[in-house]
Amino acid sequence: MQPDLAAPAACGRDPLIAAITAFLARDHAPALGEIRETLRREIDAAGPVALAALGERLAQPDTEWSYYPGDPLARRIHRALAKRVLQHEPALLGVEHAAAVAGKPVVIVANHLSYSDANLLDVLLHQAGAGALAGRLTVIAGPKVYSSLRRRFSSLCFGTIKVPQSSGVSSDEAVMNPRDVALAARRVIEIAHERLRLGEALLVFAEGTRSRTGEMQRLLPGVARYLESPGTLILPVGIAGSDALFPIDEGSLNPVMIEVRVGPPMDADVLRGRSGGSRQRMMDAIGVAIAANLPPAHRGVYATG
């Protein structure tokens, strides 16, 4: 869900409700009354201090390559509306593997189809009883996540680390020269390792950008740098259907079937040793594990046979 907000209006309850319901009006018109009541109830329960804090976060641009904490009210709103907005009950399979990484440093690596992928994973983990893992989420996010108020609203459901993108995976609005990308990337890796030490779970979309075809693209070797903290576990996740939920070129949600499958955790230290120190081999092994959690037609470069 990505309501289109105006910064001054976002500080008030009624303008915030109006912005969210306007976004949902096309596809959820019969339920708008219930949605408005849900929003009023959740915002009032959070209180005026929480509402003001959310307004300040939305009005403040996130300009640094840094860590940005989540906002409790934004998370509360998304989770409260999830069952009303997702018209087909999505499936989360393999939730037992989420329990296996409890209290351990973990990097969730998933394929990427939609701006809604991180929010979808947060909601499904929470609904499936893996709220502890959902509550630890810190998402590695490219510049476009912060480029509009509606995207920033959705990103506030969890912590985020803003990362630079090179011209190979970015649109022109987010391009930096190679030297600046390298400097910013080094800082981001340090921040990510610190968040892992603090007990957070990183979520990385290792293809570097959303797939335009629905098929997996080759994972970027540089993502292996997030996995260098000793004892880190990797949780491979396959997402299917979210490209149709929130299509790249549309501004509304569509009723679709979504399946998210979590695979068994992998030991990053063991995987690095088996890969002979090659970052690309290491990421390709993770790509194969993600692809195993996807329908064959979506495995792309990691299809076998």
C-alpha positions in Angstrom: 0.0 0.0 0.0 1.4 3.3 -1.0 -0.9 6.3 -0.4 0.0 9.5 -2.1 0.5 12.0 0.7 1.1 15.7 0.9 3.7 16.5 3.7 1.7 19.2 5.6 -1.5 17.2 5.5 0.1 14.0 6.6 0.4 15.5 10.2 -3.4 15.3 10.7 -5.6 12.2 11.2 -8.3 13.1 8.7 -6.0 14.1 5.8 -4.0 10.9 6.4 -7.2 8.8 6.3 -8.3 10.7 3.2 -5.0 10.1 1.4 -5.1 6.3 2.1 -8.7 5.9 1.2 -8.2 7.8 -2.0 -5.5 5.4 -3.0 -7.7 2.4 -2.3 -10.9 3.9 -3.7 -10.7 2.4 -7.2 -10.5 -1.3 -6.1 -12.0 -1.2 -2.7 -14.9 1.2 -3.0 -17.5 -1.1 -1.2 -15.3 -1.4 1.8 -14.1 2.2 2.2 -16.4 2.9 5.1 -15.0 0.0 7.0 -11.4 1.0 6.0 -12.0 4.5 7.3 -13.3 3.2 10.6 -10.3 0.9 10.9 -7.9 3.8 10.2 -9.6 6.0 12.8 -9.5 3.3 15.4 -5.8 2.5 14.8 -4.7 6.1 14.7 -6.7 7.1 17.8 -5.3 4.1 19.7 -1.8 5.1 18.8 -2.4 8.6 20.1 -1.5 12.2 19.0 2.2 11.8 19.8 2.5 8.8 17.4 0.6 10.7 14.7 2.8 13.8 15.0 5.9 11.6 14.9 4.7 10.0 11.7 4.0 13.4 10.2 7.5 14.6 11.0 9.1 11.5 9.4 7.1 12.0 6.2 8.0 15.7 6.1 11.7 15.1 6.6 13.6 14.0 3.5 15.9 11.0 3.9 19.0 12.4 2.1 21.9 10.5 3.7 23.2 7.0 3.0 22.3 5.9 6.4 19.9 3.8 8.6 16.3 5.0 9.1 14.2 3.4 11.9 10.7 2.3 11.2 7.6 4.1 12.5 5.2 2.2 14.8 2.1 3.9 13.5 2.9 3.3 9.8 3.5 -0.4 10.6 0.3 -0.6 12.6 -1.7 0.9 9.7 -0.3 -1.4 7.1 -0.9 -4.5 9.2 -4.5 -3.5 10.2 -5.4 -3.0 6.5 -3.7 -6.0 5.1 -6.6 -8.4 5.3 -9.0 -5.9 3.8 -6.6 -4.9 1.0 -5.3 -8.3 0.0 -8.5 -9.7 -1.5 -7.1 -13.2 -1.9 -5.5 -14.7 1.1 -1.7 -14.9 0.4 0.2 -18.1 1.3 3.3 -18.2 3.4 5.0 -21.5 3.3 8.1 -22.6 5.3 7.4 -20.4 8.3 9.2 -23.0 10.4 12.5 -21.9 8.9 11.8 -18.4 10.3 11.7 -19.9 13.8 15.1 -21.6 13.1 16.9 -18.2 12.9 15.4 -16.8 16.1 17.9 -14.7 18.0 20.6 -15.2 15.4 22.2 -12.8 12.9 20.3 -13.4 9.7 20.1 -11.9 6.2 16.9 -12.7 4.3 17.7 -12.8 0.5 14.7 -12.7 -1.8 13.8 -12.2 -5.4 12.2 -8.8 -6.3 9.1 -8.2 -8.3 7.3 -5.2 -6.7 7.7 -2.1 -4.5 5.3 -4.0 -2.2 7.6 -7.0 -1.6 9.1 -5.9 1.7 5.7 -4.8 3.1 4.2 -8.1 1.9 6.9 -10.1 3.7 6.5 -8.1 6.9 2.7 -8.6 6.9 2.8 -12.4 6.1 5.5 -13.1 8.7 3.4 -11.2 11.3 0.2 -13.0 10.4 1.9 -16.5 10.4 3.2 -16.1 13.9 6.7 -15.1 13.0 6.2 -11.6 14.4 9.6 -11.7 16.2 11.4 -11.9 12.8 9.1 -9.3 11.2 9.8 -7.0 14.1 13.6 -7.3 13.4 13.4 -6.4 9.7 15.8 -3.8 8.3 15.5 -3.5 4.5 18.3 -2.6 2.2 16.6 0.0 0.0 17.6 1.9 -3.1 17.1 5.6 -3.6 13.7 5.3 -5.4 12.1 4.0 -2.2 12.7 7.5 -0.7 11.8 9.5 -3.8 8.1 10.0 -3.0 6.0 10.4 0.1 3.8 7.4 -0.7 6.9 5.1 -1.0 8.4 6.5 2.2 5.2 5.9 4.0 5.4 2.2 3.1 9.1 2.1 3.9 8.4 3.2 7.5 6.9 -0.2 8.4 10.5 -1.4 9.2 14.0 -0.1 9.4 15.7 0.8 6.2 19.2 1.4 5.1 19.5 3.7 2.1 22.0 2.4 -0.5 23.3 3.9 -3.7 22.8 2.3 -7.1 25.1 2.3 -10.1 23.9 3.1 -13.6 23.6 -0.7 -14.3 20.5 -1.1 -12.1 19.2 2.4 -11.6 17.1 4.9 -13.4 18.7 8.2 -14.3 17.2 10.0 -11.3 19.3 7.8 -8.9 22.6 7.5 -10.8 25.9 8.3 -9.1 29.4 8.2 -10.5 31.3 5.0 -9.7 33.6 6.6 -7.1 30.7 8.1 -5.1 28.9 4.8 -5.3 31.9 2.9 -3.9 32.3 5.4 -1.0 28.6 5.3 -0.1 28.5 1.5 -0.5 31.4 1.1 2.0 29.5 3.1 4.6 26.3 1.2 4.0 28.0 -2.2 4.5 29.4 -0.9 7.9 26.0 0.2 8.9 24.4 -3.1 7.9 26.9 -5.1 9.9 26.2 -2.9 12.9 22.5 -3.5 12.6 23.1 -7.2 12.5 25.2 -6.9 15.7 22.3 -5.1 17.3 20.0 -8.1 16.5 18.2 -6.9 13.4 17.5 -9.1 10.4 18.5 -7.7 7.1 16.3 -8.1 4.0 18.2 -7.8 0.7 16.7 -8.0 -2.8 20.0 -9.2 -4.3 19.0 -8.8 -8.0 19.5 -5.1 -7.4 16.3 -4.1 -9.0 12.8 -5.5 -9.7 12.4 -8.1 -12.4 10.5 -6.7 -15.4 9.6 -10.2 -16.6 8.8 -12.0 -13.4 11.9 -14.3 -13.9 14.9 -14.2 -11.6 17.9 -12.2 -12.7 21.5 -13.1 -11.6 22.2 -12.0 -8.1 24.8 -9.3 -7.7 28.2 -10.4 -6.3 28.5 -7.3 -4.1 25.6 -8.5 -1.9 28.0 -11.1 -0.4 29.6 -8.3 1.6 26.4 -8.1 3.7 27.1 -11.7 4.7 30.6 -11.3 6.1 29.8 -11.0 9.8 30.8 -14.2 11.6 27.9 -16.6 12.3 25.5 -15.0 9.8 22.7 -17.2 8.5 21.0 -16.7 5.1 17.2 -17.2 4.7 16.3 -17.7 1.0 12.8 -16.5 0.1 10.9 -16.9 -3.1 8.1 -14.4 -3.9 5.5 -15.2 -6.6 2.6 -13.0 -7.7 3.5 -9.6 -6.2 4.3 -8.2 -9.7 0.6 -8.4 -10.5 -0.4 -7.1 -7.1 1.2 -3.8 -7.6 2.4 -3.6 -11.2 5.4 -1.4 -12.1 3.4 1.0 -14.3 0.2 1.2 -12.3 -0.8 3.1 -9.2 -3.2 0.7 -7.6 -3.5 -2.7 -6.1 -4.9 -5.7 -8.0 -6.6 -8.8 -6.5 -4.1 -11.6 -7.2 -2.9 -14.9 -5.7 0.5 -14.5 -3.9 2.7 -17.2 -2.6 5.8 -16.6 -0.5 8.0 -19.6 0.4 10.8 -19.5 2.9 13.6 -22.0 2.4 15.9 -23.6 5.0 18.6 -21.4 6.5 22.1 -21.5 5.0 25.3 -20.9 6.9 27.2 -18.0 5.3 30.6 -19.1 6.6 30.1 -22.6 5.2 28.8 -21.3 1.9 31.7 -18.9 1.5 34.2 -21.7 2.1 32.5 -23.9 -0.5 32.5 -21.0 -3.0 36.3 -20.7 -2.7 36.0 -17.0 -1.8 34.2 -16.2 -5.0 31.4 -13.7 -4.2 29.6 -14.5 -7.5 29.7 -18.3 -6.8 28.4 -17.6 -3.3 25.5 -15.5 -4.6 24.7 -18.0 -7.4 24.3 -20.7 -4.7 21.9 -18.5 -2.9 20.1 -17.8 -6.2 19.6 -21.5 -6.7 18.1 -21.8 -3.2 15.7 -18.9 -3.9 14.7 -20.4 -7.2 13.9 -23.7 -5.5 11.1 -21.7 -3.7 9.6 -20.4 -6.9 7.4 -21.9 -9.7 9.6 -23.2 -12.5 8.5 -20.4 -14.9 9.9 -17.8 -12.6 13.3 -19.2 -11.9 15.0 -17.4 -14.8 18.8 -17.6 -14.8 18.6 -20.2 -12.0 16.3 -22.6 -13.8 17.8 -26.1 -14.0 17.3 -28.9 -16.5 
